[in-house]
Amino acid sequence: MNPLDNEIIISLLKVDKENNVNQNESEQLEFKEIFDRLNKAAKAKYSKELAAMYNSKGGYLVFGISDENKIIGLKDFQMPDSADLANDINDYFKPTFYIQTRYYLN
């Protein structure tokens, strides 16, 4: 099964009526409020977290969720090219590793 299939994503992001995610962060699940790939410090932090997941059991980095586990979405989100994301991460780590992305737009 593809790790980004709807069934898996729904099981990870159990949401209540107030758009709160009823799942805590873990070694395999990390939430971020914003996505700012042009900020060098933020990009390094995202890359480091992905590398830690990659070196263990894999995982999910989910953007648009507040520190209070509320789905807030991403303001002024510009969808990056998957190759650009891979290049961002691989600027920090060698050998390169494979990532998959999925976007939900309303």
C-alpha positions as a Markdown table, in Angstrom:
| # | Residue | x | y | z |
|---|---|---|---|---|
| 1 | Met | 0.0 | 0.0 | 0.0 |
| 2 | Asn | 1.2 | 3.5 | -0.8 |
| 3 | Pro | 2.1 | 5.4 | 2.4 |
| 4 | Leu | 0.1 | 8.4 | 1.1 |
| 5 | Asp | -3.2 | 6.5 | 0.5 |
| 6 | Asn | -6.3 | 8.1 | 1.9 |
| 7 | Glu | -6.8 | 5.2 | 4.4 |
| 8 | Ile | -3.4 | 5.8 | 6.0 |
| 9 | Ile | -3.7 | 9.6 | 6.0 |
| 10 | Ile | -7.2 | 9.4 | 7.6 |
| 11 | Ser | -5.9 | 7.1 | 10.3 |
| 12 | Leu | -3.0 | 9.5 | 11.0 |
| 13 | Leu | -5.1 | 12.7 | 11.0 |
| 14 | Lys | -8.2 | 11.8 | 13.1 |
| 15 | Val | -10.1 | 15.1 | 13.2 |
| 16 | Asp | -12.9 | 16.2 | 15.5 |
| 17 | Lys | -15.8 | 18.7 | 14.7 |
| 18 | Glu | -13.6 | 21.7 | 15.6 |
| 19 | Asn | -10.8 | 20.7 | 13.2 |
| 20 | Asn | -8.5 | 19.4 | 16.0 |
| 21 | Val | -6.3 | 16.5 | 15.2 |
| 22 | Asn | -6.8 | 13.8 | 17.8 |
| 23 | Gln | -3.3 | 12.4 | 17.3 |
| 24 | Asn | -0.1 | 13.4 | 19.1 |
| 25 | Glu | 3.2 | 13.9 | 17.5 |
| 26 | Ser | 5.6 | 11.0 | 17.7 |
| 27 | Glu | 8.9 | 9.8 | 16.2 |
| 28 | Gln | 7.0 | 9.1 | 13.0 |
| 29 | Leu | 4.6 | 12.0 | 12.9 |
| 30 | Glu | 5.5 | 15.7 | 13.1 |
| 31 | Phe | 3.2 | 18.7 | 12.7 |
| 32 | Lys | 4.3 | 22.2 | 11.6 |
| 33 | Glu | 2.2 | 25.4 | 11.5 |
| 34 | Ile | 4.0 | 26.9 | 8.5 |
| 35 | Phe | 5.9 | 25.9 | 5.4 |
| 36 | Asp | 8.7 | 28.3 | 4.5 |
| 37 | Arg | 11.2 | 26.6 | 2.2 |
| 38 | Leu | 12.8 | 29.9 | 1.4 |
| 39 | Asn | 13.9 | 30.4 | 5.0 |
| 40 | Lys | 17.2 | 28.7 | 5.4 |
| 41 | Ala | 16.9 | 27.9 | 9.1 |
| 42 | Ala | 13.4 | 26.4 | 8.6 |
| 43 | Lys | 14.5 | 24.4 | 5.6 |
| 44 | Ala | 17.4 | 23.0 | 7.6 |
| 45 | Lys | 15.1 | 22.0 | 10.4 |
| 46 | Tyr | 12.6 | 20.3 | 8.1 |
| 47 | Ser | 15.4 | 18.5 | 6.4 |
| 48 | Lys | 16.9 | 17.3 | 9.7 |
| 49 | Glu | 13.5 | 16.0 | 10.9 |
| 50 | Leu | 12.9 | 14.2 | 7.6 |
| 51 | Ala | 16.4 | 12.6 | 7.8 |
| 52 | Ala | 15.7 | 11.4 | 11.4 |
| 53 | Met | 12.5 | 9.8 | 10.2 |
| 54 | Tyr | 14.3 | 8.3 | 7.2 |
| 55 | Asn | 17.0 | 6.8 | 9.4 |
| 56 | Ser | 14.4 | 5.1 | 11.7 |
| 57 | Lys | 11.0 | 3.7 | 10.6 |
| 58 | Gly | 10.0 | 6.5 | 8.2 |
| 59 | Gly | 7.3 | 9.0 | 9.0 |
| 60 | Tyr | 5.1 | 12.0 | 8.1 |
| 61 | Leu | 5.8 | 15.7 | 8.3 |
| 62 | Val | 2.5 | 17.5 | 8.1 |
| 63 | Phe | 2.2 | 21.2 | 7.6 |
| 64 | Gly | -0.7 | 23.5 | 8.4 |
| 65 | Ile | -1.4 | 22.2 | 11.9 |
| 66 | Ser | -0.9 | 24.4 | 14.9 |
| 67 | Asp | 1.0 | 23.7 | 18.1 |
| 68 | Glu | -2.4 | 23.1 | 19.6 |
| 69 | Asn | -3.1 | 20.3 | 17.0 |
| 70 | Lys | -5.7 | 22.4 | 15.2 |
| 71 | Ile | -5.8 | 22.3 | 11.4 |
| 72 | Ile | -5.1 | 25.9 | 10.3 |
| 73 | Gly | -3.9 | 25.3 | 6.7 |
| 74 | Leu | -1.1 | 27.2 | 5.0 |
| 75 | Lys | -1.5 | 30.9 | 4.2 |
| 76 | Asp | -0.5 | 32.0 | 0.7 |
| 77 | Phe | 0.8 | 28.5 | -0.1 |
| 78 | Gln | 2.8 | 28.1 | -3.3 |
| 79 | Met | 3.0 | 24.5 | -4.3 |
| 80 | Pro | 6.7 | 23.7 | -4.8 |
| 81 | Asp | 7.9 | 21.2 | -7.4 |
| 82 | Ser | 8.8 | 17.8 | -5.9 |
| 83 | Ala | 12.2 | 18.0 | -7.4 |
| 84 | Asp | 12.9 | 21.3 | -5.7 |
| 85 | Leu | 11.9 | 19.8 | -2.3 |
| 86 | Ala | 14.2 | 16.8 | -2.9 |
| 87 | Asn | 17.0 | 19.2 | -3.8 |
| 88 | Asp | 16.4 | 21.3 | -0.7 |
| 89 | Ile | 16.7 | 18.2 | 1.5 |
| 90 | Asn | 19.7 | 16.8 | -0.4 |
| 91 | Asp | 21.5 | 20.1 | 0.1 |
| 92 | Tyr | 21.9 | 18.9 | 3.7 |
| 93 | Phe | 22.3 | 15.1 | 3.4 |
| 94 | Lys | 24.2 | 12.7 | 1.3 |
| 95 | Pro | 23.4 | 10.1 | 0.0 |
| 96 | Thr | 20.1 | 11.3 | -1.3 |
| 97 | Phe | 16.9 | 9.8 | 0.0 |
| 98 | Tyr | 13.4 | 9.4 | -1.5 |
| 99 | Ile | 10.5 | 11.5 | -0.3 |
| 100 | Gln | 6.8 | 11.5 | -1.4 |
| 101 | Thr | 4.5 | 14.5 | -1.1 |
| 102 | Arg | 0.8 | 15.0 | -1.1 |
| 103 | Tyr | -1.2 | 18.2 | -1.0 |
| 104 | Tyr | -4.8 | 18.9 | 0.1 |
| 105 | Leu | -6.2 | 22.1 | -1.2 |
| 106 | Asn | -9.6 | 23.5 | -0.3 |
